[in-house]
Every structure is written in structure tokens, then in C-alpha cells.
Amino acid sequence: MFTDEALDSVSVQSQWRISQQSAQESRSCQTRAVHRAEAEVQAGSSSTCCTQTETQPQEELHLQDGLELPGLRDFLQRVEDPVVRELVRNARSHAFDEFQVNGEDHRQRVSCLHFLQHSSAQERGLHVTSVSWNCTGSVIACAYGRIDDGDWSTERSCVCTWNLDRRSLNPKQADLVIHVPTAVTALCCHPEQPALIAGGLYSGEVLVWDTSRTQDPVLVQTGMSADSHREPVYTVAWVPLQKKGEFGVLSAGSAGRVLLWTVDLEEARFVLSAAYALVPQQLPHSSGSSSSFKARGSSTVGVTSLALSPWDPDTFLVGSEGGLLLRCSFSSQTPAAVPPEGQSVTLRAPAVFLFKPRSGPVHSIHCSPFHRNLFWSPSRPLVFAAATGQGEVQIFDLGRRSLRPAATIEGGTDQPATCLSFNHRNPHLLAVGRTDGSVGIWQLSHDLTEQGPRESSQLEQIANQVAE
Amino acid sequence: MAGTEHTNVEDTLKRIEAHKGVIGTIVVNTEGIPIRTTLDNSTTVQYAGLLRHLAMMARSTVRDIDPQNDLTFLRIRSKKHEILVAPENDFLLIVIQNPSE
């Protein structure tokens, strides 16, 4: 009836457990191998390459001491006679004596290139007191003022510059006009910087203008201080100072003072660095002139002109109203016998040597670059130019051995010519300023400007004759 | 023998150089290389190279005009001095003279 039944166990799988088990499938994927390439770029490496022309590589000279080249001796024997004959003939030949060939066209005459005038100065009747070429030779600067005025004048004047190399040169209108409160009596352009001009005024001031500045062109000025001149400044010159490249301004006035100023650009003023006073008692006496010299009793030696010597940086020459020519040195230490007037620098007496006095005032002197003791034109050793009161400029050529001038530049008007300047860069040009306010630029003829072959020796001869 | 030849050459050259106004002498061989000179190195090389070409051109000019003619002497006068060139088949003698002295 009742039997044991054995039943199999029944298992029911847990749904929950299954649901908890996340289906795991593993799959993997992988990209194919990535192609990589490395390349570097860098802009840093550079190679420099310079080229320069070099003098030709010098071939070795076979200067053989013992070994002789075959035939050299025979060659020389054959050749010696004709060569010697030619040499002797050359030395004696007069065939080429006066023969001078030049590739350029001959300019036989002196001709006027430009006639420059400034209208407002001419209306007021101002004279041209000084002309100066700038260092590049293309700009001429002219100063206007009066020469014949004895009184203190408060007339305004100006400094005009013309650039002659520009095509749009207008002779009636200056390229640049700088207005100045009083008459300008001296002008000098800087020898290295083309924009600087130094000027001396009638009131005794010394100014430097910078023409490259469009606003107020006055760069530095001395002003009226105890240091500056009280009398009109007659000459201004740029002087190279000890430091290379620096220039100072040397100004000379009619009170016998010669002052050396250095330009202080930070404070825009002049600093007086040295002062020299010329007093008659301290001038050296040269033989034969001491008696006539003591007869002149003036208390100061009025300086009318100044020149720097290109040979010796320590010397400068001074010409005075009384006709004296003095050679002075910058470094003299003897103090001047003048009552001190509160100057900041003690005055020194610079005169070292006195040349023979002339009878009239010396208006201008220039040192010759060719010889130590004579004063002439920049390109030809035997030519110098003199401006006369009748309005002509006479150019003398000492090679011609005559007292008449080699060339005369007529004025056109009869106005006296007051100042002259040779152009150093272009020695054919000469600028002449006149009292009617006009400046003429003249081109000199060929034979006045080209140096002939024997001129240096002729100059030596003349200099030696004069010295005796 | 070599010694006397040497002195003869030197004597000849000295005689030429002692003339009035002579600034310098150069002897150039067939290849255009200066073998004797009284001037400095660079000037010598310059003169030798340039004058050799000029002498050759002058000779060819003379022979072109007349094939039986030949160049014997070449003189170049410049503003500053005169250059005399004596050409030969194998050597060239250049003398520079300042005639106005």
C-alpha cells in the first residue's frame, strides 16, 4: 500500500541569480597597426656665407738666388740697349711738356651757375655776411646781416640754405629759412654732420642750428652770460676735440676774445671749455716790427678772422683788425693780463708767433692744406681768391708769375663782394656773397682747378722765397 | 759660371734702374710670372698680368697689319708716369719711369 517513493529533486534555477550575472562576453577590437612616421623640422640651423672680394692671390715670386733661368741673361743683353735709349730720350724729351689731357670737357671760362636771392632779405637791404658750404658739398648756407653798421642794431635777420643738387632749386626762394633775432655775422657748417650749422651773432651770442629738426632749429645757444662775448662775433669755426668725432665751436669776437665751447646736448647748452684773450702786451714781438707795434695803443686786439691749421691740431691762426696775423696754440697755459670779469674759465694768452703785420684789417685767412705757412684754395696749390670792395672777385694764380689776376668774376652789379667760400667736395664751385643780398655760385674754369704736375714744387719755391 | 751670369743679370738691371726717373723694373717669364722686381708684391703681380695681355694684343695688332712686321717696343704714357715694355719671345721687361723728374 504505502511505498517509499523517491523522487528526484527538482532544482529550479534561480532567475535572480541569472539576472545578476551579467552576460559576459568578451570582445576585443584592435585597430590595425598605426603607421607612424617621425619627421623633425627646426628652423634654428643656419649657415652663414659671406663673400668678399680679396686681393688676388699672390703668386709666388721665383726669386732665385743661385739658379738662373736659361736665356735670361741673353734676353737682358738684347733688350738693355733699346730700353736705355728710350729711358734717356724720355728724360730729355720736351714733347709732353705742356700737354695736359683730361677726359672731361674743358671749361675755359668761369661761368655763373646760380644766382641766389632771398626776397625778404633783399627788401630790407641786408648784406650777405658769410657763406659756408656744408660737408657734403651740396648745400650752401648764407647768413644775412649788415657789415657797415657801426651801431648796435636790433634788426631781425635770417640764415638761408639752398640745396644746389636738387632739381627743384628755386633761386629766388631758399629751401630753409631760419629766423634770427639779430644780425648774423659769422657762419660755419659742421665738417662731418651735414645738418649742423654754427653761427655767431652781432650781439655776441653763438648758436648751433640743427637743420634736420622741423621745429625750432636752435640746438644750443650761449645766451648772454658772463662767459660769452660782448662784442660782435666775427668768426666761428668747428674744431676737432681730443675725443675723436667730437667737435667744439671756436668763436672769435672783436673784443679780442677767442672762446672754445663744447656742446652739451643733454642740457642743450654750450659749456665754455677754454677761453683765450689777446692783449697787445702779451703778443710776441717779431724782429723789426716791435717799434711800429708799440705805437698802436689799443687795449684789445680785435679779432676779425680765424683759421685752423690742418697740419697741427694745436695751432690756430688769428687775423686782427689792425692787420696782425698771429699763430696761437690751444694748449698755452700763460694766463692773460686782463682783469677778470667773473668768467668761469680763466683766460689764457695763446699767441705764440707773430707774422709780419699788414696795413689793413685782415678779413679772412685760411690755412692751406698743401703747405704749412701759406693760405690758399683747396684744390690747386697755387690759386687763391680775393674778394674786393669793387665787387669783383679776383683769382690769382701764382704759377703765372704776374701780379694780375688770372680770372675775374664780374659782379653784374657793382655791389662789393663780402665773403667767399670754396666748395671742398666739388672744387669747381665757388660761392660769393655780396652786399645786395645775393649769392652767386660760380663754376671755375678748368685750369684753375686741376692740379698741374709741377705745382707742388713751384709752391715750395715760392714759399722759400717769401720766407727769406 | 752661374755666379757670373747672376751678377751680369743683376748689373744690367741695376744699370737700368739707376736711370733718371725710373720708379721700378719687372722681369716676367713666358708664363707671365714675375721673376725679378723692385716693386712690392701686389703691384708687381698686377703689372705683370695686365701688361702681358696688352703686349700680346699689341703684337697681334702689328702682325695683323703687316705679317712681316713685329712689335719691338711698347710705351704707355699716362698722367703720372710712363711704362716701357720690351717684349720678347720668352721674357718681358717692364720699366716704369717718371719722365718729368
Interface residues (C-beta under 8 A of the other chain):
Chain A: T55 Q56 Q58 E59 L61 H62 L63 Q64 D65 G66 L67 E68 L69 G71 L72 R73 F75 L76 Q77 R78 V79 E80 P82 V83 V84 E86 L87 V88 N90 A91 S93 F96 V101 P453 R454
Chain B: A2 G3 E5 H6 N8 V9 T12 L13 R15 I16 H19 K20 G21 V22 V27 N29 I33 P34 I35 R36 T37 N41 S42 T44 V45 Q46 T72 F73 R75 R77 K79 E82 L84 A86 E88 D90 F91 L93 V95 Q97 P99 S100
